[in-house]
Amino acid sequence: MSESYDVIVIGSGAGGGTLAQAVARAGKRVLLLERGRRFPDVSLPHDERAMLIQKQPYDDRDIDVNGNPTRLYMGGVLGGGTSLYGAALMRPSREDFHPGIHYGDRLEKAIHDWPIDYEDLAPYYERAEQLYHVSGEPSDHYGPLQRPTESYPHSPIPLKPINERLVSGNENAGLKPFVLPLGIDFNICLQCDACPGYICPNGARISAGQVVDAAAQETGSLELKTGIQVERLERSGETVTGVRVTDRESGEQTVLTAKRYVLAAGAIGSPAILLQSGCRHPLIGRNYMMHLSPIVVGLYLKRTGAESTFVKQVGFADHYYGTEDYPHKLGLVQSLPVPGPLMIAKTAPAWLPRAAIDGLRKRMLPLAGIIEDLPNPDNRVTVDEAGRIHLSHRYSEYDFERGQFLTQQMVQILKRGGAAHCLTKSFPSTEHVAHQCGTLRFGTDRDHAVADRNGRLFDHPEVFVADGSLFPTSLGVGPALTIMANALRIADTVIDEL
Ligand SMILES: Cc1cc2nc3c(=O)[nH]c(=O)nc-3n(C[C@H](O)[C@H](O)[C@H](O)COP(=O)(O)OP(=O)(O)OC[C@H]3O[C@@H](n4cnc5c(N)ncnc54)[C@H](O)[C@@H]3O)c2cc1C
């Protein structure tokens, strides 16, 4: 047994890192345990092979996905997903917290409403936007999406010419594109073409790792241990008495103890730890969601310039709730960077020569859609006797149908922005699990949720959850800002209790 802390936080990503810094700033003794390491080599950030083919900063476990061992694009370094993400930090719509409004019979009654409203999170969104240095355009319209009451903490950079064309072409057709709010410090941003998926070379894209480092320095009460894998929670009956960890370098195992424990190992990692601990709640690991993300690539007759600079700048919420003819909730459409040549080669026909790929890259502008995939208890995380994580996942016909509809809207958006032709990607990837959520959902009662509205496990009151696992539904925007805001809210409960 080692010394005791007020709180042990497991996982340093959007949820864990954000909560740990808040609890430490309130004067509590926090130990933050992270399985990954600090990303070591600053010479690698723009190396596509190291980052995206060898997946060096991603979780190094082989997860069994629908029976196939797979290395997932899932953050595996200090800062978790936020060390690699696109930092599009969007507030959702008010109705995102009341999914029953849009999905009626398609969802069980117990999750027609989240256990919290937008208003419960509003002050915490404000704090998260400050913490992660969000730059947004105060005069833009976000349709049904929420925004700060005053202004964003920082201003964005001007649109790149190809994005100006995208915006004006669509404004002329009556759409209301907006500048994506991004957690990026544009005073120092290098505006790289390779952004999401890569480690930021100079820390301009703010990660939970940076937020944690700053709090550790300022408070002296946050201790961070990287390269430490939490194996399971130690229990005496239903009471959790410690966490059993392995130092991944030495192989040594220890049990660490605290007054409270916070699980924030991500929506695949957190349920895996509870299952390894023998926790029996029947919903642990179920209802895994990850968004359905159709991608449409606009091909232009002339060079777009998008392959050599930062273009993740524009969002469209015009189809968030569908259209008059197709009144189904869909989600956000947002810019994507031009993929690197190796990632294009991964999906392109083998006969396509490198010169052709390079030529295409110069004439591209991609968009991604975010379809709010619906929860299904059969989509789940399990752990076998050897401790290996399994992930079973299938999208529903309804998810695919909405994905196809949004794809057609995205084709129109790109054509209005000058694209001569569009390529659509119809088969979703099993490796890209960036928006994973839902596997330890929170709610008002134990029969329908694993945790209560404050993230506390119904079965083990000394344990809180603070990551994307809590989401009952997946929202129509990226999850990161809501995970951060909710982690700050849960931190307040933990602090009060201590
Ligand atoms: C390439 C990419 C682009 C993205 N772009 C966006 C975007 O633009 N906007 C947006 O909203 N979201 C985006 N996301 C998603 C966003 O990063 C995640 O939603 C968010 O980071 C999830 O937060 P989390 O706390 O649930 O988990 P994570 O941030 O994944 O953190 C979990 C942490 O727990 C650690 N861990 C796991 N198991 C253990 C264990 N047993 N012991 C100890 N530690 C463990 C992991 O190593 C990891 O560091 C993106 C993600 C990626 C990968």
The ligand as an SDF file (V2000), in Angstrom:
LIG
                    3D

 53 58  0  0  0  0  0  0  0  0999 V2000
   -7.9090   12.6210  -33.9170 C   0  0  0  0  0  0  0  0  0  0  0  0
   -9.0100   13.0970  -33.0160 C   0  0  0  0  0  0  0  0  0  0  0  0
   -9.7180   14.2500  -33.3550 C   0  0  0  0  0  0  0  0  0  0  0  0
  -10.7500   14.6910  -32.5180 C   0  0  0  0  0  0  0  0  0  0  0  0
  -11.3500   15.8980  -32.7720 N   0  0  0  0  0  0  0  0  0  0  0  0
  -12.3140   16.3580  -31.9330 C   0  0  0  0  0  0  0  0  0  0  0  0
  -12.9010   17.6440  -32.1130 C   0  0  0  0  0  0  0  0  0  0  0  0
  -12.4980   18.4080  -32.9870 O   0  0  0  0  0  0  0  0  0  0  0  0
  -13.9030   18.0240  -31.2830 N   0  0  0  0  0  0  0  0  0  0  0  0
  -14.3520   17.2070  -30.2630 C   0  0  0  0  0  0  0  0  0  0  0  0
  -15.2880   17.5970  -29.5500 O   0  0  0  0  0  0  0  0  0  0  0  0
  -13.7880   16.0090  -30.0430 N   0  0  0  0  0  0  0  0  0  0  0  0
  -12.7800   15.5700  -30.8320 C   0  0  0  0  0  0  0  0  0  0  0  0
  -12.1720   14.3700  -30.5750 N   0  0  0  0  0  0  0  0  0  0  0  0
  -12.6900   13.5610  -29.4750 C   0  0  0  0  0  0  0  0  0  0  0  0
  -12.1770   14.0150  -28.1090 C   0  0  0  0  0  0  0  0  0  0  0  0
  -10.7830   14.0950  -28.1100 O   0  0  0  0  0  0  0  0  0  0  0  0
  -12.6780   13.0020  -27.0970 C   0  0  0  0  0  0  0  0  0  0  0  0
  -14.0940   13.0330  -27.1050 O   0  0  0  0  0  0  0  0  0  0  0  0
  -12.2200   13.2810  -25.6820 C   0  0  0  0  0  0  0  0  0  0  0  0
  -10.8290   13.4170  -25.5810 O   0  0  0  0  0  0  0  0  0  0  0  0
  -12.6760   12.1260  -24.7970 C   0  0  0  0  0  0  0  0  0  0  0  0
  -12.4010   12.4550  -23.4760 O   0  0  0  0  0  0  0  0  0  0  0  0
  -12.3800   11.3210  -22.3570 P   0  0  0  0  0  0  0  0  0  0  0  0
  -11.9800   11.9820  -21.0970 O   0  0  0  0  0  0  0  0  0  0  0  0
  -13.6660   10.5790  -22.4180 O   0  0  0  0  0  0  0  0  0  0  0  0
  -11.2540   10.2840  -22.8430 O   0  0  0  0  0  0  0  0  0  0  0  0
   -9.7760   10.5150  -23.3700 P   0  0  0  0  0  0  0  0  0  0  0  0
   -9.5210   11.9400  -23.7070 O   0  0  0  0  0  0  0  0  0  0  0  0
   -9.5590    9.5040  -24.4440 O   0  0  0  0  0  0  0  0  0  0  0  0
   -8.8730   10.1460  -22.1240 O   0  0  0  0  0  0  0  0  0  0  0  0
   -8.7950    8.8460  -21.5950 C   0  0  0  0  0  0  0  0  0  0  0  0
   -7.3790    8.6580  -21.0350 C   0  0  0  0  0  0  0  0  0  0  0  0
   -7.3700    7.5040  -20.1980 O   0  0  0  0  0  0  0  0  0  0  0  0
   -6.1720    6.7890  -20.4130 C   0  0  0  0  0  0  0  0  0  0  0  0
   -6.3940    5.3880  -19.9920 N   0  0  0  0  0  0  0  0  0  0  0  0
   -7.1110    4.4390  -20.6440 C   0  0  0  0  0  0  0  0  0  0  0  0
   -7.0920    3.2800  -19.9610 N   0  0  0  0  0  0  0  0  0  0  0  0
   -6.3580    3.5110  -18.8430 C   0  0  0  0  0  0  0  0  0  0  0  0
   -5.9780    2.6940  -17.7470 C   0  0  0  0  0  0  0  0  0  0  0  0
   -6.3780    1.4180  -17.6390 N   0  0  0  0  0  0  0  0  0  0  0  0
   -5.1740    3.2300  -16.7800 N   0  0  0  0  0  0  0  0  0  0  0  0
   -4.7690    4.5360  -16.8600 C   0  0  0  0  0  0  0  0  0  0  0  0
   -5.1070    5.3520  -17.8780 N   0  0  0  0  0  0  0  0  0  0  0  0
   -5.9060    4.8460  -18.8560 C   0  0  0  0  0  0  0  0  0  0  0  0
   -5.9110    6.9520  -21.8900 C   0  0  0  0  0  0  0  0  0  0  0  0
   -4.5400    6.7000  -22.2050 O   0  0  0  0  0  0  0  0  0  0  0  0
   -6.3330    8.4020  -22.1220 C   0  0  0  0  0  0  0  0  0  0  0  0
   -5.2530    9.2990  -21.9470 O   0  0  0  0  0  0  0  0  0  0  0  0
  -11.1160   13.9260  -31.3710 C   0  0  0  0  0  0  0  0  0  0  0  0
  -10.3840   12.7700  -31.0330 C   0  0  0  0  0  0  0  0  0  0  0  0
   -9.3270   12.3630  -31.8410 C   0  0  0  0  0  0  0  0  0  0  0  0
   -8.5510   11.1220  -31.4470 C   0  0  0  0  0  0  0  0  0  0  0  0
  1  2  1  0
  2  3  1  0
  2 52  2  0
  3  4  2  0
  4  5  1  0
  4 50  1  0
  5  6  2  0
  6  7  1  0
  6 13  1  0
  7  8  2  0
  7  9  1  0
  9 10  1  0
 10 11  2  0
 10 12  1  0
 12 13  2  0
 13 14  1  0
 14 15  1  0
 14 50  1  0
 15 16  1  0
 16 17  1  0
 16 18  1  0
 18 19  1  0
 18 20  1  0
 20 21  1  0
 20 22  1  0
 22 23  1  0
 23 24  1  0
 24 25  2  0
 24 26  1  0
 24 27  1  0
 27 28  1  0
 28 29  2  0
 28 30  1  0
 28 31  1  0
 31 32  1  0
 32 33  1  0
 33 34  1  0
 33 48  1  0
 34 35  1  0
 35 36  1  0
 35 46  1  0
 36 37  1  0
 36 45  1  0
 37 38  2  0
 38 39  1  0
 39 40  1  0
 39 45  2  0
 40 41  1  0
 40 42  2  0
 42 43  1  0
 43 44  2  0
 44 45  1  0
 46 47  1  0
 46 48  1  0
 48 49  1  0
 50 51  2  0
 51 52  1  0
 52 53  1  0
M  END
$$$$
